[in-house]
Amino acid sequence: MSWAARAGLMMLASWLAVGPAPARANGAEDLELLRRAIEEGRERVAFYEREQRGLLEAVEALDRTISTLRDEVVNVGRTAERARETLERVEVEADEIRERRRVLEQAMSRRAVALYQAGSMGPAQVLFAASSVKDLLSRFHTLKLLLEHDADLLERHRLESVALVEAESRAREALLGRDDALARLGERSQQLASEREVKRAVVARLHLDRARERSALIELETAASALEETVAALGEARTGPASAAGTGFESLRSQLISPVDAPIVESFGLVVDSEFRTETFRKGVAFDAPLGAAVHAVAAGRVRYAGWFRGYGKLLILDHGDEYFTVLGHLAEMHVEVGDDVGSRDVIGTSGDTGSLQGPRLYFEIRHGRAPQDPRDWLRSREKG
């Protein structure tokens, strides 16, 4: 076999030596926790429909599931976007490798042609044809350079082929990851819409049944009393000021910024039911805030409570010192934790509809010890809604 033929076979072998790498299998996602949450919500709703009591428990169970699903939708959406970006980046990388390998193959093709044109004269014949020692050394050096050049072409082609296979494997993984994330995104979005529809149906039936409305009112009064006791307990448990900045709240009367950019739709004070002639006292106000609106701390203070509270959904209680507290309920997200110090105007969460029977809104209270304050007396005139 001629040297040219052997070189050609070596090139062919290098092209065939690199095979595709096996794709990794994706692990199955554990949905047991979410399934239990959905089942609990359904059971709470069924109990409420049957007994016409336990409305706030049913709403909270639904809201917790909705909140979990909303977080899932956001997280899976981010996963899908990252997978899409990875796919695009790897596809560009693969195209660049293919181009580099194409250039190498052109060079290898030119060398193969040159070897073919050299005929049967192999390296030994080339050396033996030397006319002198000097010519022999020159021919040897030239052959050495040619062999090194050919070996370098083969090695570079091999490495580029390996890199291409790896890039194509990563592209397949990214594609599978993107498709899986998009499928999960669609599934979670459907589940989220379904849970929201269940809550809307429960609330709609409530407003069509005066007996249920009356029962709900009693539950809400109980929840308000529980909130009052919680704020009072936080005040009694405090051993120092809310924070270094959280003092002088009294001087901020009529100067506070609004916690959200929205009008007030439910006012502080006495509420009379026109049919039952019952009287309740609303200890805060409600802002007509859309889902996802930024919620701000109205003054510097420290977070004393951050979590779920029956009847108010996701709730924050801020301690501003001097026995002053602000309460913010029905949040969609909370961006702070218990113990965090916040400044005036800091974004501490987003508005939502957790615990709300009226749709998206922000519930807001100001308390001095146990005494509720009318927030309108504390907000700047243009921010009273």
C-alpha positions in Angstrom: 0.0 0.0 0.0 1.4 3.4 -1.0 2.1 6.2 1.5 -0.7 8.3 -0.1 -3.2 5.4 0.4 -2.2 5.0 4.0 -2.5 8.7 4.6 -6.0 8.7 3.0 -7.1 5.8 5.2 -5.8 7.6 8.3 -7.9 10.6 7.4 -11.0 8.4 6.8 -10.4 6.7 10.1 -10.2 10.0 11.9 -13.6 11.0 10.4 -15.2 7.8 11.5 -13.6 7.4 14.9 -15.9 10.0 16.7 -19.4 8.7 17.4 -22.3 10.4 19.1 -22.4 10.6 22.9 -25.5 9.2 24.6 -28.0 11.7 25.9 -28.6 11.8 29.7 -32.0 11.0 30.9 -34.0 13.6 32.9 -35.1 12.6 36.4 -38.9 12.6 37.1 -40.2 15.4 39.2 -41.7 14.7 42.5 -45.2 16.3 42.6 -46.4 14.7 45.9 -46.3 17.9 47.9 -48.3 19.8 45.3 -50.8 17.0 44.9 -51.4 17.0 48.6 -51.9 20.8 48.7 -54.5 20.6 45.9 -56.3 17.8 47.6 -56.3 19.7 50.9 -57.8 22.7 49.2 -60.5 20.6 47.6 -61.3 19.0 50.9 -61.5 22.4 52.7 -63.8 23.7 50.0 -66.0 20.6 50.2 -66.3 20.9 54.0 -67.2 24.6 53.6 -69.9 23.9 51.0 -71.3 21.1 53.1 -71.2 22.9 56.5 -71.3 26.5 55.4 -68.5 27.3 57.8 -64.7 27.3 57.6 -64.7 29.7 54.7 -61.4 31.4 55.6 -59.7 28.0 56.0 -60.9 27.0 52.6 -59.7 30.2 51.0 -56.3 30.0 52.7 -55.8 26.4 51.5 -56.6 27.5 48.0 -54.4 30.6 48.2 -51.5 28.5 49.5 -51.8 26.2 46.5 -52.2 29.1 44.1 -49.1 30.8 45.6 -47.1 27.6 45.2 -48.3 27.1 41.6 -47.5 30.8 40.9 -44.0 30.3 42.1 -43.7 27.1 40.1 -44.9 28.9 37.0 -42.2 31.6 37.5 -39.4 29.2 38.2 -40.3 26.8 35.4 -40.6 29.8 33.0 -37.1 30.9 34.0 -35.8 27.3 33.5 -37.4 27.3 30.0 -35.7 30.6 29.2 -32.3 29.5 30.4 -32.7 26.3 28.3 -33.6 28.4 25.3 -30.6 30.6 25.7 -28.3 27.6 26.2 -29.7 26.0 23.0 -29.1 29.2 21.0 -25.5 29.5 22.4 -24.6 25.9 21.7 -26.1 26.0 18.2 -23.8 29.0 17.4 -20.9 27.1 18.9 -21.7 24.0 16.8 -21.9 26.1 13.6 -18.4 27.6 14.4 -16.9 24.2 14.9 -18.5 22.9 11.7 -16.9 25.8 9.8 -13.5 25.2 11.3 -13.7 21.5 10.5 -14.7 22.4 6.9 -11.6 24.5 6.5 -9.5 21.6 7.9 -11.1 19.1 5.5 -10.3 21.4 2.6 -6.7 21.5 3.7 -6.7 17.7 4.1 -8.2 17.3 0.7 -5.4 19.3 -0.9 -2.8 17.2 0.9 -4.5 14.0 -0.3 -4.4 15.3 -3.9 -0.7 16.2 -3.5 0.0 12.7 -2.2 -1.9 11.2 -5.1 0.0 13.3 -7.6 3.3 12.1 -6.0 2.5 8.6 -7.2 4.2 5.6 -5.8 7.2 7.5 -4.6 7.2 7.1 -0.9 9.4 8.7 1.7 12.2 6.1 1.3 12.4 6.6 -2.4 12.5 10.4 -1.9 15.4 10.1 0.5 17.3 7.6 -1.7 17.0 9.9 -4.7 19.2 12.5 -2.9 22.3 13.5 -4.8 24.4 14.4 -1.8 24.4 14.4 2.0 23.3 18.0 2.0 20.4 17.1 -0.4 19.5 14.1 1.8 19.3 16.2 5.0 17.2 18.8 3.1 14.9 16.2 1.9 14.6 14.6 5.3 13.8 18.0 6.9 11.2 18.7 4.2 9.6 15.2 4.7 9.6 15.7 8.5 7.8 19.0 8.1 5.2 17.5 5.8 4.6 14.6 8.2 4.2 16.9 11.1 1.8 19.1 9.1 -0.3 16.1 8.1 -0.3 14.8 11.7 -1.3 18.2 13.0 -4.2 18.3 10.4 -5.4 14.9 11.5 -5.2 15.8 15.2 -7.0 19.1 14.8 -9.7 17.4 12.8 -10.1 14.8 15.4 -10.4 17.4 18.2 -12.9 19.5 16.3 -14.9 16.3 15.6 -15.0 15.5 19.3 -15.9 19.1 20.1 -18.7 19.0 17.5 -20.2 15.8 18.9 -20.1 17.3 22.4 -21.7 20.5 21.2 -24.4 18.5 19.4 -25.0 16.4 22.5 -25.4 19.6 24.6 -27.7 21.0 22.0 -29.9 17.9 22.2 -29.9 18.1 26.0 -30.8 21.8 25.9 -33.6 21.1 23.4 -35.0 18.3 25.6 -34.7 20.6 28.7 -36.5 23.4 27.0 -39.3 21.2 25.7 -39.7 19.6 29.1 -39.8 23.0 30.8 -42.3 24.3 28.4 -44.5 21.2 28.9 -44.3 21.7 32.7 -45.0 25.4 32.3 -48.2 24.6 30.4 -49.3 22.0 33.0 -48.6 24.3 35.9 -50.3 27.2 34.2 -53.4 25.1 33.7 -53.4 24.0 37.3 -53.0 27.6 38.4 -55.9 28.7 36.3 -58.0 25.8 37.7 -57.3 26.7 41.3 -58.0 30.4 40.7 -61.3 29.4 39.1 -62.2 27.3 42.2 -61.6 30.3 44.4 -63.6 32.6 42.2 -66.5 30.2 42.3 -66.4 29.9 46.1 -66.4 33.7 46.4 -69.2 34.1 43.8 -71.5 31.7 45.6 -70.7 33.5 48.9 -72.0 36.8 47.5 -75.2 35.2 46.2 -76.1 33.7 49.6 -76.8 36.2 52.5 -76.6 33.4 55.1 -73.1 32.6 53.9 -72.1 36.2 53.8 -73.2 36.6 57.4 -71.2 33.5 58.4 -68.2 34.9 56.5 -68.5 38.2 58.3 -68.3 36.5 61.7 -65.2 34.6 60.6 -63.6 37.9 59.4 -64.4 39.5 62.8 -62.7 36.6 64.5 -59.7 37.0 62.2 -59.5 40.7 62.9 -59.5 40.0 66.6 -56.7 37.5 66.2 -54.7 40.1 64.3 -55.2 42.7 67.0 -54.0 40.2 69.6 -51.0 39.3 67.5 -50.0 43.0 67.1 -50.5 43.6 70.8 -48.4 40.6 71.7 -45.6 41.8 69.5 -45.6 45.1 71.2 -45.5 43.5 74.7 -42.7 41.2 73.6 -40.4 43.9 72.3 -37.5 44.6 74.6 -36.0 47.6 72.6 -36.7 50.0 69.8 -37.8 48.6 66.5 -34.5 49.7 64.9 -32.0 52.5 65.1 -34.0 54.3 62.4 -37.4 53.2 63.6 -38.3 56.0 66.1 -40.1 59.3 65.8 -43.1 57.8 64.0 -45.5 60.3 65.7 -43.8 63.2 63.9 -44.8 61.6 60.5 -48.5 62.2 60.9 -49.9 63.4 57.6 -46.5 62.9 56.0 -46.4 59.1 55.2 -46.1 57.9 51.7 -48.8 55.5 50.5 -47.7 51.8 50.7 -48.9 51.3 47.2 -49.7 53.4 44.1 -53.5 52.8 44.2 -56.6 54.5 45.5 -58.4 53.5 48.8 -61.6 51.6 48.1 -62.5 50.5 51.7 -62.3 53.2 54.4 -61.4 53.0 58.1 -64.2 53.0 60.6 -67.8 51.9 61.2 -69.4 49.6 58.6 -73.1 49.0 58.7 -74.7 46.1 56.9 -77.8 47.5 55.1 -79.8 44.2 55.3 -78.9 42.8 58.7 -78.3 46.2 60.3 -75.2 44.8 61.9 -72.3 47.1 62.7 -68.6 46.2 62.4 -65.5 48.4 62.8 -62.9 48.2 60.0 -59.5 48.8 61.6 -57.6 49.5 58.4 -58.1 50.5 54.8 -58.0 48.6 51.5 -56.2 49.9 48.4 -57.5 48.9 44.9 -54.0 47.5 44.0 -53.6 45.2 41.1 -51.7 41.9 41.2 -48.0 42.5 41.4 -47.9 46.2 42.3 -44.9 47.2 44.4 -45.7 47.6 48.1 -43.5 50.0 50.1 -42.7 50.4 53.8 -44.3 53.7 54.8 -41.5 54.4 57.3 -38.3 52.9 58.7 -38.8 50.0 61.0 -38.2 46.3 61.6 -40.1 43.3 60.3 -41.8 41.5 63.2 -44.1 39.2 61.3 -43.9 37.8 57.8 -46.1 34.9 56.9 -49.7 33.6 56.3 -52.4 34.9 58.6 -55.9 33.6 58.3 -58.3 36.1 56.7 -55.4 38.3 55.5 -53.3 35.9 53.3 -49.7 36.8 53.2 -49.1 39.4 55.9 -46.3 41.7 57.1 -46.2 43.5 60.4 -43.6 46.3 60.7 -42.5 47.7 64.1 -41.7 51.4 63.8 -40.9 52.0 67.5 -42.8 54.0 70.1 -45.5 51.2 70.0 -46.4 52.1 66.4 -47.0 49.2 63.9 -48.1 49.0 60.3 -49.9 45.9 58.9 -50.0 44.9 55.2 -52.1 42.1 54.1 -53.3 40.2 50.9 -49.8 40.2 49.6 -48.7 38.1 46.6 -45.0 38.2 47.5 -43.0 39.1 50.6 -39.5 40.4 49.9 -38.4 40.6 53.6 -38.1 38.3 56.6 -38.6 38.6 60.3 -35.8 40.6 61.8 -35.0 42.6 58.7 -34.6 46.4 59.1 -36.3 48.4 56.3 -36.2 52.0 55.3 -39.0 54.3 54.2 -40.0 53.6 50.6 -38.2 50.2 50.6 -40.1 47.7 48.5 -41.1 44.9 50.9 -43.4 42.9 48.7 -46.1 42.9 46.0 -49.9 43.3 46.2 -52.1 40.3 45.6 -55.3 38.6 46.5 -54.2 36.1 49.2 -56.9 35.8 51.8 -59.1 38.4 50.0 -62.8 37.8 49.2 -62.9 40.9 47.1 -60.2 40.2 44.5 -56.7 41.9 44.3 -56.1 44.6 46.9 -53.8 45.7 49.7 -55.0 45.8 53.3 -53.2 48.4 55.4 -53.4 49.2 59.1 -51.6 51.6 61.5 -51.7 50.8 65.2 -50.5 52.5 68.3 -50.4 49.8 70.8 -53.9 48.2 70.6 -55.5 51.4 69.2 -56.1 51.3 65.5 -55.4 54.6 63.6 -57.1 55.9 60.5 -54.5 55.7 57.8 -56.0 58.8 56.1 -54.8 60.9 59.0 -51.2 59.8 58.4 -51.0 59.7 54.6 -50.0 62.8 52.6 -53.1 64.5 51.3 -52.4 63.6 47.6 -51.9 59.9 48.6 -55.1 59.3 50.5 -56.8 57.9 47.4 
